[in-house]
Amino acid sequence: MNIRLTAMQELEQKEPTQLDVLHEFDKRKGLKQYPKLKNKLRKLERGYKGEMLLIDYLKKYGESHWVILRNVWLNFFGGFECDVLLITKSGLYPFEVKNYSNTFYLKDNIGKINEIELSKHPVSQGQNAVLSLKAIFKHLPTPPDVIGSVLFIGADSKVDIQDDVLHLNILLRNDLKDFILDIAQKERAYKGPKMNLNKILKTLSQHEIKNQFPAINLYSKLKQQIQSGIICSHCGSFDLEITKTYVTCKCGMHEPRDEAIVRTICEYGVMNFDRNLTMTELVDFFDSQVSRSNVHRVVKQYFDRCGSFRNSQIVNKKRPFSEVYHHFEFQSKKFKVISGPKLE
């Protein structure tokens, strides 16, 4: 299975997502007094988990040559997003993915969850994506078939749809395996001209727009709420023992000190993704857990600098540590000590 990025996504992946930024603040207790941001984070987490679960199903039951695009924003007389767009040799399959834990209700084109009316409901979003994609590709010599679906992937998701739904499949998680196998069977039986992937991607690029919900820097707003310094890479605890070689936690995690310092700088960088960093602010952020000389040594070894000597800054990686870990070469490895029950 080939998960591709569009040219615009290649550029945008240099910046963190809303989910990345809110996750870093939440790890440091920064959202406690901001329930709207906390709810936003939980919604984004559910959406991400739902999309990744769909991709796991596609990898397991689909074909290895299939191509997947995620979170593609397009404009055709109005912006819309394809949560997951599957490209096979015989057609395009846009999925609108909803990871609800309750019943989705639709009547008279009014969608509700828990009796709360949705400003935009997934069925209309899915139908709009199908109609827009068909119009985008209609000029091609052989326009691809566009088969759209709304997938309610939550384990406890239910639907109560009383309207007639056109141009769209309504799927629950239990339907997904058979639906993917059916796509594969239809592709094998397909006798028409094969899809030209390059033409499909080129056509999409002509209508692609930037992510309509980019991350914003919340640091000045949340600075007083967050706990600074190193946190455990496994459990998020602030109760750590820091030695010359390792940062250890009661949960059993042992992380090399240099790696913990680099990771913390990256976490701070995600929260301040719109600029490069200074040595002074990093030293302040470690809040005396690590000396200035050690912060300086680690920065010199693992990060690039920019600007003049007097006003040089540390180049911000901007991405979560897990995504930039391969940029660094740590000499020691972290490990977790699992303590068993004490013997009497």
Secondary structure as the mmCIF struct_conf table of DSSP 4:
data_model
#
loop_
_struct_conf.conf_type_id
_struct_conf.id
_struct_conf.beg_label_comp_id
_struct_conf.beg_label_asym_id
_struct_conf.beg_label_seq_id
_struct_conf.end_label_comp_id
_struct_conf.end_label_asym_id
_struct_conf.end_label_seq_id
STRN STRN1 ASN A 2 ARG A 4
HELX_RH_AL_P HELX_RH_AL_P1 ALA A 7 GLU A 12
TURN_TY1_P TURN_TY1_P1 GLN A 13 LYS A 14
BEND BEND1 GLU A 15 GLU A 15
HELX_RH_AL_P HELX_RH_AL_P2 GLN A 18 LYS A 27
TURN_TY1_P TURN_TY1_P2 ARG A 28 GLN A 33
HELX_RH_AL_P HELX_RH_AL_P3 PRO A 35 TYR A 61
BEND BEND2 GLY A 62 GLY A 62
TURN_TY1_P TURN_TY1_P3 SER A 64 HIS A 65
STRN STRN2 VAL A 67 ASN A 75
BEND BEND3 PHE A 76 GLY A 78
STRN STRN3 GLY A 79 ILE A 87
BEND BEND4 LYS A 89 SER A 90
STRN STRN4 GLY A 91 LYS A 98
BEND BEND5 SER A 101 ASN A 102
STRN STRN5 THR A 103 LYS A 107
TURN_TY1_P TURN_TY1_P4 ASP A 108 ASN A 109
STRN STRN6 ILE A 110 ILE A 113
TURN_TY1_P TURN_TY1_P5 ASN A 114 GLU A 115
STRN STRN7 ILE A 116 GLU A 117
HELX_LH_PP_P HELX_LH_PP_P1 LEU A 118 LEU A 118
BEND BEND6 SER A 119 LYS A 120
HELX_RH_AL_P HELX_RH_AL_P4 PRO A 122 PHE A 137
TURN_TY1_P TURN_TY1_P6 LYS A 138 HIS A 139
BEND BEND7 LEU A 140 THR A 142
HELX_LH_PP_P HELX_LH_PP_P2 PRO A 143 PRO A 144
STRN STRN8 ASP A 145 VAL A 146
STRN STRN9 SER A 149 PHE A 152
BEND BEND8 GLY A 154 GLY A 154
TURN_TY1_P TURN_TY1_P7 ALA A 155 ASP A 156
STRN STRN10 LYS A 158 ILE A 161
BEND BEND9 ASP A 163 ASP A 163
BEND BEND10 HIS A 167 HIS A 167
STRN STRN11 ASN A 169 LEU A 172
HELX_RH_AL_P HELX_RH_AL_P5 ARG A 173 ALA A 189
BEND BEND11 GLY A 192 GLY A 192
HELX_LH_PP_P HELX_LH_PP_P3 PRO A 193 MET A 195
HELX_RH_AL_P HELX_RH_AL_P6 LEU A 197 SER A 205
TURN_TY1_P TURN_TY1_P8 GLN A 206 HIS A 207
STRN STRN12 GLU A 208 GLU A 208
BEND BEND12 GLN A 212 PHE A 213
HELX_RH_AL_P HELX_RH_AL_P7 TYR A 219 LEU A 222
TURN_TY1_P TURN_TY1_P9 LYS A 223 GLN A 225
BEND BEND13 ILE A 226 ILE A 226
BEND BEND14 GLY A 229 GLY A 229
TURN_TY1_P TURN_TY1_P10 SER A 233 CYS A 235
BEND BEND15 PHE A 238 PHE A 238
STRN STRN13 LEU A 240 ILE A 242
BEND BEND16 LYS A 244 THR A 245
STRN STRN14 TYR A 246 CYS A 249
TURN_TY1_P TURN_TY1_P11 LYS A 250 CYS A 251
BEND BEND17 GLY A 252 GLY A 252
STRN STRN15 MET A 253 PRO A 256
HELX_RH_AL_P HELX_RH_AL_P8 ARG A 257 MET A 271
TURN_TY1_P TURN_TY1_P12 ASN A 272 ASP A 274
BEND BEND18 ARG A 275 ARG A 275
STRN STRN16 LEU A 277 LEU A 277
HELX_RH_AL_P HELX_RH_AL_P9 MET A 279 PHE A 286
TURN_TY1_P TURN_TY1_P13 ASP A 287 SER A 288
BEND BEND19 GLN A 289 VAL A 290
HELX_RH_AL_P HELX_RH_AL_P10 ARG A 292 TYR A 302
STRN STRN17 ARG A 305 CYS A 306
BEND BEND20 GLY A 307 GLY A 307
BEND BEND21 PHE A 309 PHE A 309
TURN_TY1_P TURN_TY1_P14 ARG A 310 ASN A 311
STRN STRN18 GLN A 313 ILE A 314
HELX_LH_PP_P HELX_LH_PP_P4 VAL A 315 ASN A 316
BEND BEND22 ARG A 319 ARG A 319
HELX_RH_AL_P HELX_RH_AL_P11 PHE A 321 VAL A 324
HELX_RH_3T_P HELX_RH_3T_P1 TYR A 325 HIS A 327
BEND BEND23 GLN A 331 SER A 332
STRN STRN19 PHE A 335 LYS A 336
HELX_LH_PP_P HELX_LH_PP_P5 PRO A 341 LEU A 343
#
